[in-house]
Amino acid sequence: MARKALIQRELKRQKLADKYQEKRAALKAAGDVEGLAKLPRNSNPVRLHNRCAVTGRSRGYMRKFGLSRITFREEASRGNVPGITKSSW
């Protein structure tokens, strides 16, 4: 499980990115580099990082399911992920 501070930091970045999205787009269209520099760093969507919905793990993230590889395997083995079955031959 990821530290709670890291999960909260990601949520804060997401809120800031949403808040400044329109302003950032307007400044980019105008070519105002100085105005962009005055915006908070964490409002840049490039700084966002995907995290597992269950554990908060940042590495091994599977976009399609919103889970890390470890959590995905556990959930798939339990049969909690629709359409996914353990292969055997």
Backbone bond lengths (Angstrom), bond angles and torsions (degrees), N, CA, C in turn:
res aa  C-N    CA-C-N  psi(-1)  N-CA   C-N-CA  omega(-1)  CA-C   N-CA-C  phi
1 M - - - 1.447 - - 1.523 109.38 -
2 A 1.303 115.86 133.85 1.459 120.75 179.94 1.532 110.17 -71.94
3 R 1.303 116.16 155.81 1.459 119.58 176.74 1.518 109.52 -62.36
4 K 1.300 116.21 142.82 1.467 120.73 -177.14 1.524 111.50 -62.87
5 A 1.327 116.69 -30.97 1.464 120.51 179.55 1.523 111.20 -63.95
6 L 1.341 116.54 -36.59 1.456 119.88 -179.72 1.528 110.73 -69.33
7 I 1.323 115.77 -38.82 1.462 119.97 178.42 1.526 109.90 -65.69
8 Q 1.325 116.91 -43.11 1.462 121.32 179.27 1.523 111.35 -64.99
9 R 1.326 117.26 -36.86 1.458 121.23 178.77 1.532 110.55 -63.10
10 E 1.335 115.72 -41.08 1.467 119.64 177.58 1.522 111.32 -63.68
11 L 1.327 116.58 -40.87 1.464 119.99 178.72 1.529 110.81 -63.55
12 K 1.327 116.03 -39.67 1.469 121.18 178.39 1.535 110.47 -63.04
13 R 1.327 116.09 -42.78 1.462 120.39 178.72 1.522 111.23 -63.65
14 Q 1.335 116.04 -39.25 1.465 120.65 179.81 1.531 110.52 -63.93
15 K 1.329 116.66 -43.06 1.469 120.87 179.11 1.524 110.86 -63.19
16 L 1.336 116.90 -44.17 1.462 120.84 179.95 1.523 111.33 -64.98
17 A 1.327 116.88 -40.20 1.464 120.38 179.60 1.527 110.18 -63.76
18 D 1.329 116.69 -40.62 1.468 120.32 177.95 1.524 111.61 -66.82
19 K 1.329 115.66 -40.06 1.470 120.97 -177.17 1.533 111.93 -64.55
20 Y 1.323 117.40 -42.21 1.463 121.95 -174.32 1.529 113.87 -98.29
21 Q 1.311 117.85 9.24 1.463 121.12 -174.92 1.526 112.33 -58.80
22 E 1.331 117.41 -49.87 1.470 120.35 -177.82 1.527 111.70 -68.28
23 K 1.331 116.23 -41.76 1.464 120.30 -179.53 1.531 110.18 -63.58
24 R 1.331 116.08 -41.88 1.462 121.09 179.16 1.524 110.89 -63.03
25 A 1.337 116.79 -42.06 1.469 120.76 179.65 1.524 110.94 -63.87
26 A 1.345 116.58 -40.58 1.464 120.28 179.77 1.529 111.12 -65.26
27 L 1.340 116.50 -42.85 1.464 120.33 179.86 1.532 110.91 -66.08
28 K 1.328 116.52 -37.28 1.462 119.99 178.17 1.519 111.07 -65.28
29 A 1.330 116.13 -42.44 1.464 120.58 -179.34 1.530 110.74 -64.65
30 A 1.336 115.96 -35.98 1.454 120.58 179.29 1.531 111.75 -78.25
31 G 1.316 117.22 -15.34 1.458 120.89 -178.68 1.517 112.87 76.95
32 D 1.334 116.70 23.66 1.465 122.18 -178.06 1.521 110.12 -85.73
33 V 1.317 117.08 90.45 1.458 122.28 -178.08 1.523 110.85 -70.17
34 E 1.321 117.48 -36.94 1.460 120.95 -179.51 1.521 110.64 -66.28
35 G 1.316 116.26 -39.71 1.469 120.39 177.70 1.514 111.32 -64.51
36 L 1.321 116.61 -38.94 1.465 120.44 177.35 1.529 110.82 -64.90
37 A 1.311 116.38 -37.20 1.460 120.54 -178.89 1.525 111.86 -67.16
38 K 1.333 117.05 -25.45 1.465 120.83 -179.13 1.527 112.79 -80.31
39 L 1.331 116.89 -15.74 1.466 119.80 177.96 1.531 109.44 -70.94
40 P 1.334 117.02 155.40 1.474 119.18 178.17 1.531 111.46 -60.77
41 R 1.310 117.04 143.44 1.466 121.34 -179.28 1.510 111.79 -59.23
42 N 1.329 115.98 -42.54 1.457 119.61 -175.73 1.521 113.22 -74.03
43 S 1.323 118.14 -1.00 1.460 119.94 177.22 1.532 111.07 -85.09
44 N 1.325 116.26 -5.77 1.460 120.61 178.78 1.533 109.30 -79.71
45 P 1.340 118.19 123.87 1.471 119.84 -177.74 1.526 113.95 -64.54
46 V 1.331 118.20 -15.45 1.461 121.21 178.15 1.525 110.18 -66.42
47 R 1.309 117.54 -26.53 1.460 121.57 -177.27 1.527 113.36 -79.61
48 L 1.329 117.31 -8.04 1.463 120.56 179.09 1.521 110.13 -72.56
49 H 1.315 115.26 147.68 1.463 120.68 179.59 1.520 108.24 -135.39
50 N 1.319 117.30 135.14 1.457 121.06 179.42 1.521 110.59 -70.02
51 R 1.342 115.78 141.16 1.461 121.04 178.37 1.513 109.87 -133.59
52 C 1.310 115.86 150.16 1.462 122.59 177.15 1.526 108.96 -61.43
53 A 1.331 116.72 135.90 1.461 121.25 -178.44 1.522 112.25 -68.72
54 V 1.325 117.50 -26.50 1.461 121.11 -176.36 1.521 111.75 -91.93
55 T 1.327 116.72 -52.60 1.459 120.60 -172.58 1.521 113.96 -101.55
56 G 1.328 118.19 -21.06 1.456 120.90 -177.09 1.520 112.97 85.53
57 R 1.323 117.05 5.83 1.463 121.03 -179.88 1.522 109.97 -65.02
58 S 1.336 116.61 136.16 1.462 120.56 -175.72 1.526 112.56 -94.71
59 R 1.305 117.11 -22.84 1.465 119.65 -176.77 1.522 110.39 -98.52
60 G 1.310 116.47 152.21 1.452 120.92 178.88 1.515 111.72 68.88
61 Y 1.323 116.94 34.83 1.464 122.60 -176.92 1.524 110.44 -82.40
62 M 1.327 116.89 132.95 1.466 121.80 177.73 1.518 107.95 -106.75
63 R 1.329 115.80 109.31 1.460 122.41 -174.84 1.523 113.81 -56.07
64 K 1.308 115.72 -43.99 1.463 120.95 -174.60 1.528 112.17 -59.64
65 F 1.322 116.82 -31.98 1.454 120.75 -175.67 1.523 113.63 -110.12
66 G 1.337 117.82 -16.62 1.462 121.20 -179.80 1.514 112.53 74.33
67 L 1.334 116.44 21.97 1.458 121.95 -178.46 1.517 110.34 -126.30
68 S 1.340 115.65 159.64 1.457 119.21 172.72 1.524 108.30 -78.35
69 R 1.307 116.27 165.28 1.468 120.69 -176.74 1.526 111.69 -61.41
70 I 1.319 117.16 -35.09 1.461 121.68 -178.17 1.525 110.45 -70.54
71 T 1.320 115.95 -48.61 1.465 120.66 179.06 1.518 110.29 -64.21
72 F 1.330 116.71 -39.32 1.454 120.59 179.38 1.531 110.84 -60.01
73 R 1.316 116.08 -44.37 1.468 119.97 -179.06 1.524 110.88 -63.45
74 E 1.328 116.87 -43.07 1.467 120.62 178.95 1.526 111.04 -62.19
75 E 1.332 115.81 -46.85 1.465 120.30 -178.41 1.527 111.64 -66.70
76 A 1.331 117.12 -37.99 1.458 120.63 179.24 1.526 110.67 -67.15
77 S 1.329 116.82 -37.95 1.461 120.41 178.77 1.525 111.22 -65.34
78 R 1.310 116.60 -34.74 1.469 121.20 177.85 1.524 112.10 -76.86
79 G 1.349 116.10 -15.59 1.461 119.93 -178.67 1.515 113.42 86.84
80 N 1.327 117.38 20.51 1.467 121.85 -178.05 1.519 113.85 -88.01
81 V 1.337 117.83 -9.04 1.458 121.30 179.57 1.543 107.26 -103.52
82 P 1.323 117.87 113.73 1.472 120.22 -176.73 1.526 111.77 -62.93
83 G 1.321 115.78 136.41 1.455 121.75 175.87 1.516 114.66 83.39
84 I 1.312 118.47 0.24 1.455 121.56 -178.87 1.526 108.83 -113.51
85 T 1.324 115.56 126.19 1.462 120.16 175.78 1.517 108.98 -130.13
86 K 1.293 115.32 152.61 1.464 120.29 177.99 1.520 107.79 -72.25
87 S 1.307 116.16 129.87 1.456 119.24 -177.65 1.522 110.06 -82.25
88 S 1.318 114.79 145.01 1.466 119.96 174.08 1.519 107.49 -150.85
89 W 1.322 117.56 143.15 1.453 120.97 179.68 1.511 110.78 -146.10
